[in-house]
Amino acid sequence: MAQTRTARLMDGTRLAARIIETSSAAAEDVRRRTGTAPCLATVLVGEDPASVTYVRMKRARCEKAGIRSRHVALPASVGTGDLVQAITELSQDPGVHGILLQHPVGPHIDERAAFEAIAPEKDVDGVTMHSFAAMGFGLPGFASCTPAGIMRLLDEYGVDLAGKHAVVVGRSAILGKPAGMLLLGRDATVTYCHSRTADLPSIVRQADVLLAAVGRPRFIGGRDIKPGAVVIDAGYNPGNVGDVDFETAKDRASLITPVPGGVGPMTIAVLLAQTVQAAARQLNVT
């Protein structure tokens, strides 16, 4: 009787803790050498419970890592112009080294205009067109935090991407699209898919590396996972459920991220690391 293989879990929580520890030491070095601690400004529009929780958690992680946190809370009724003005002021403030606009910001706001008000050197969340282009061309800049965290996880577990077929299910501007570019930059052959892709299961079955980022619970069934594939589940849905059916996928994959505890912790860790890097550059710490 054939034995069922269980995938090895990719522990994002453990790796994120190491990254934050390193970032904390770097933040202290910046403070010691310049007299200024790295500072991340968070901008929150409205009082969406999930967004409020995320921002509170990010600010708490900043404080523990020795990164100052400045918070700008705006009413849900704020218009695009006032939001852009608030972000522009933070971009021009030398005491702020990184800016995070918590999204979504509401359907009445031009979110892209708000993102573009972030100065490139302070775009530690990797959401501007400048950062997107830098990722695409392999130039210096700040990568989108979740895709960058995914790349660090792949490196941590020794996944050689060269020549591998990577299938990205999802096309958001801050996750799916940049993740595909980062994978391509590491010599993977990348296929982008989404919720409207015809015969998606047949493409998923070809994936040596599968990145699920479509935002639908258990959207990808485990039976469609190629045996031995590496599965990165970047989805987070109510009930701690990812975009992949974990219970069936873990018996076919070689490596898989759990939800929670996989990709999520990496996002915050990269945000903090990039904030410290931004501060060091702006304060001329080499």
C-alpha positions as CSV (number, residue, x, y, z in Angstrom):
1,M,0.0,0.0,0.0
2,A,1.4,3.4,-1.0
3,Q,2.2,5.7,1.9
4,T,0.8,9.2,2.0
5,R,3.4,11.9,2.1
6,T,2.7,14.9,4.3
7,A,4.2,18.2,3.1
8,R,6.8,20.0,5.2
9,L,5.3,23.2,6.7
10,M,7.0,26.5,5.8
11,D,7.1,28.3,9.2
12,G,6.7,32.0,8.4
13,T,6.3,32.9,12.1
14,R,9.8,31.6,13.0
15,L,11.5,33.3,10.0
16,A,9.6,36.5,10.6
17,A,10.8,36.6,14.2
18,R,14.4,36.3,13.0
19,I,13.9,39.1,10.5
20,I,12.4,41.4,13.1
21,E,15.2,40.7,15.5
22,T,17.7,41.7,12.8
23,S,15.7,44.8,12.0
24,S,15.5,45.8,15.6
25,A,19.3,45.6,15.9
26,A,19.6,47.7,12.7
27,A,17.1,50.2,14.0
28,E,19.1,50.6,17.2
29,D,22.3,51.1,15.1
30,V,20.6,53.9,13.1
31,R,19.4,55.5,16.4
32,R,22.8,55.2,18.0
33,R,24.7,56.7,15.0
34,T,22.3,59.5,14.1
35,G,20.3,60.2,17.3
36,T,17.1,59.5,15.3
37,A,15.1,56.3,15.4
38,P,13.5,55.0,12.2
39,C,9.8,56.2,12.0
40,L,6.9,54.6,10.2
41,A,3.8,56.6,9.6
42,T,0.5,54.7,9.2
43,V,-2.5,56.3,7.6
44,L,-5.9,54.9,8.2
45,V,-9.2,56.0,6.6
46,G,-12.3,55.2,8.5
47,E,-12.8,52.7,11.2
48,D,-13.1,49.3,9.5
49,P,-12.6,46.8,12.3
50,A,-10.1,44.6,10.3
51,S,-8.1,47.6,9.2
52,V,-8.0,49.1,12.7
53,T,-6.7,45.8,14.0
54,Y,-4.1,45.5,11.3
55,V,-2.8,49.0,11.9
56,R,-2.7,48.5,15.7
57,M,-0.8,45.3,15.3
58,K,1.8,46.9,12.9
59,R,2.3,49.8,15.2
60,A,2.8,47.5,18.2
61,R,5.4,45.5,16.2
62,C,7.2,48.7,15.3
63,E,7.5,49.8,18.9
64,K,8.9,46.4,20.0
65,A,11.5,46.6,17.2
66,G,12.6,50.1,18.2
67,I,10.8,51.8,15.3
68,R,8.8,54.9,16.1
69,S,5.2,54.9,14.9
70,R,3.2,58.0,13.9
71,H,-0.5,57.4,13.2
72,V,-2.8,59.6,11.0
73,A,-6.5,58.7,11.4
74,L,-8.8,60.2,8.9
75,P,-12.7,60.0,8.8
76,A,-14.3,57.6,6.3
77,S,-15.8,60.6,4.6
78,V,-12.4,62.1,3.7
79,G,-12.0,62.9,0.0
80,T,-9.1,62.0,-2.3
81,G,-7.7,65.5,-2.2
82,D,-7.4,65.7,1.5
83,L,-6.0,62.2,1.7
84,V,-3.4,63.0,-0.9
85,Q,-2.5,66.2,1.0
86,A,-2.0,64.3,4.3
87,I,0.3,61.7,2.6
88,T,2.2,64.5,0.8
89,E,2.9,66.2,4.1
90,L,4.3,62.9,5.5
91,S,6.4,62.5,2.3
92,Q,7.9,65.9,2.9
93,D,8.5,65.4,6.6
94,P,12.1,64.5,7.3
95,G,11.1,62.9,10.6
96,V,9.1,60.2,8.8
97,H,11.1,57.5,6.9
98,G,8.4,55.1,5.8
99,I,4.7,55.5,5.0
100,L,2.0,52.8,5.1
101,L,-1.5,53.6,3.7
102,Q,-3.8,50.9,5.1
103,H,-6.1,49.8,2.3
104,P,-8.8,49.5,1.2
105,V,-9.7,53.2,1.6
106,G,-13.3,53.3,0.4
107,P,-14.8,53.3,-3.1
108,H,-15.2,57.1,-3.3
109,I,-11.4,57.6,-3.1
110,D,-8.9,57.3,-5.9
111,E,-6.6,54.8,-4.2
112,R,-4.0,55.0,-6.9
113,A,-3.7,58.7,-6.5
114,A,-3.3,58.3,-2.8
115,F,-0.6,55.7,-3.2
116,E,1.3,57.9,-5.7
117,A,1.5,60.6,-3.1
118,I,4.0,58.5,-1.2
119,A,7.6,59.5,-2.0
120,P,9.4,56.5,-3.6
121,E,12.1,56.6,-0.9
122,K,9.4,56.2,1.8
123,D,7.3,53.6,0.0
124,V,8.2,50.8,2.4
125,D,5.0,48.9,1.5
126,G,6.0,48.8,-2.2
127,V,2.7,50.1,-3.6
128,T,3.7,52.9,-5.9
129,M,4.2,52.7,-9.7
130,H,7.9,53.5,-9.1
131,S,8.3,50.5,-6.8
132,F,6.3,48.3,-9.3
133,A,8.7,49.3,-12.1
134,A,11.7,48.7,-9.9
135,M,10.5,45.2,-9.2
136,G,9.8,44.6,-12.9
137,F,13.2,45.8,-14.0
138,G,15.2,44.3,-11.1
139,L,16.3,47.7,-10.0
140,P,16.9,49.0,-6.4
141,G,13.7,49.9,-4.6
142,F,11.2,48.6,-2.1
143,A,9.3,45.4,-3.0
144,S,5.7,44.9,-2.1
145,C,5.9,43.4,1.3
146,T,3.9,40.2,0.9
147,P,5.6,39.1,-2.4
148,A,9.0,40.0,-0.8
149,G,8.1,37.9,2.2
150,I,7.2,35.0,0.0
151,M,10.6,35.2,-1.7
152,R,12.3,35.1,1.6
153,L,10.3,32.0,2.6
154,L,11.3,30.3,-0.6
155,D,14.9,31.1,0.0
156,E,14.7,29.9,3.6
157,Y,13.5,26.5,2.5
158,G,16.0,26.2,-0.3
159,V,13.6,26.3,-3.2
160,D,15.5,26.7,-6.5
161,L,13.3,28.6,-8.8
162,A,15.4,28.5,-11.9
163,G,13.5,26.7,-14.7
164,K,10.5,25.9,-12.5
165,H,7.0,26.6,-13.6
166,A,5.4,29.0,-11.2
167,V,1.7,29.5,-11.3
168,V,0.3,32.7,-9.7
169,V,-3.4,32.6,-9.0
170,G,-4.3,36.3,-8.4
171,R,-3.5,39.5,-10.2
172,S,-3.7,42.3,-7.6
173,A,-1.3,45.2,-8.0
174,I,0.3,44.6,-4.6
175,L,0.4,40.8,-4.5
176,G,-0.2,38.7,-7.6
177,K,1.4,40.9,-10.2
178,P,4.6,41.8,-8.3
179,A,5.0,38.3,-7.0
180,G,5.0,37.0,-10.6
181,M,7.7,39.6,-11.5
182,L,9.9,38.6,-8.6
183,L,9.6,35.0,-9.5
184,L,10.4,35.8,-13.1
185,G,13.4,37.7,-12.0
186,R,14.7,34.5,-10.3
187,D,14.4,32.6,-13.6
188,A,11.1,30.8,-13.0
189,T,8.6,30.5,-15.9
190,V,5.6,32.3,-14.7
191,T,1.9,31.8,-15.6
192,Y,-0.6,34.3,-14.2
193,C,-4.1,33.0,-13.6
194,H,-7.2,34.4,-11.8
195,S,-10.8,33.6,-10.9
196,R,-11.9,33.8,-14.5
197,T,-9.2,31.7,-16.0
198,A,-10.6,28.9,-18.2
199,D,-9.9,25.4,-16.9
200,L,-7.8,26.7,-14.0
201,P,-7.3,23.2,-12.5
202,S,-5.4,22.0,-15.6
203,I,-2.9,24.9,-15.2
204,V,-2.6,24.4,-11.5
205,R,-1.6,20.8,-12.1
206,Q,1.4,22.0,-14.0
207,A,2.8,24.1,-11.2
208,D,6.1,23.3,-9.6
209,V,5.5,26.3,-7.4
210,L,1.9,27.5,-6.8
211,L,1.1,30.9,-5.3
212,A,-2.6,31.2,-4.3
213,A,-3.6,34.9,-3.9
214,V,-7.1,35.1,-5.2
215,G,-9.0,35.8,-1.9
216,R,-11.5,33.0,-2.0
217,P,-11.6,30.3,0.7
218,R,-10.4,26.9,-0.5
219,F,-10.6,28.1,-4.1
220,I,-7.9,25.6,-5.1
221,G,-8.5,21.9,-4.3
222,G,-5.7,19.7,-3.1
223,R,-6.4,17.1,-5.8
224,D,-5.2,19.6,-8.4
225,I,-1.8,20.1,-6.7
226,K,1.1,18.5,-8.7
227,P,2.8,15.9,-6.5
228,G,5.9,17.4,-4.9
229,A,4.9,21.0,-5.7
230,V,5.7,23.9,-3.4
231,V,2.4,25.6,-2.3
232,I,2.4,29.2,-1.1
233,D,-1.0,30.2,0.3
234,A,-1.3,33.9,0.5
235,G,-5.0,33.9,1.1
236,Y,-6.6,34.7,4.5
237,N,-10.3,34.3,4.8
238,P,-12.7,34.2,7.7
239,G,-12.2,31.2,10.0
240,N,-8.4,31.1,9.4
241,V,-8.9,29.6,6.0
242,G,-6.6,30.1,3.1
243,D,-7.2,30.0,-0.7
244,V,-6.0,26.4,-0.9
245,D,-7.7,23.4,0.6
246,F,-4.9,22.7,3.1
247,E,-6.0,19.3,4.3
248,T,-5.9,17.7,0.9
249,A,-3.1,19.7,-0.5
250,K,-0.6,18.8,2.3
251,D,-0.8,15.2,1.1
252,R,0.5,16.1,-2.3
253,A,2.8,19.1,-1.9
254,S,6.4,18.8,-0.7
255,L,6.3,22.2,1.0
256,I,3.3,24.3,2.0
257,T,2.5,27.4,4.0
258,P,0.0,27.1,6.8
259,V,-2.8,29.6,7.3
260,P,-2.2,31.4,9.7
261,G,1.5,31.3,10.4
262,G,2.9,31.2,6.9
263,V,2.8,34.2,4.6
264,G,1.1,36.6,7.0
265,P,3.9,37.1,9.6
266,M,6.4,37.6,6.7
267,T,4.5,40.7,5.4
268,I,4.9,42.6,8.7
269,A,8.5,41.5,9.1
270,V,9.4,42.8,5.6
271,L,7.5,46.1,6.3
272,L,9.7,46.7,9.4
273,A,12.9,45.6,7.6
274,Q,12.2,48.0,4.7
275,T,11.4,50.8,7.1
276,V,14.7,50.5,8.8
277,Q,16.4,50.3,5.4
278,A,14.6,53.5,4.3
279,A,15.7,55.3,7.4
280,A,19.3,54.3,7.0
281,R,19.3,55.6,3.4
282,Q,17.7,58.8,4.3
283,L,20.0,59.4,7.2
284,N,23.0,58.4,5.2
285,V,23.9,55.4,7.4
286,T,26.1,53.1,5.4
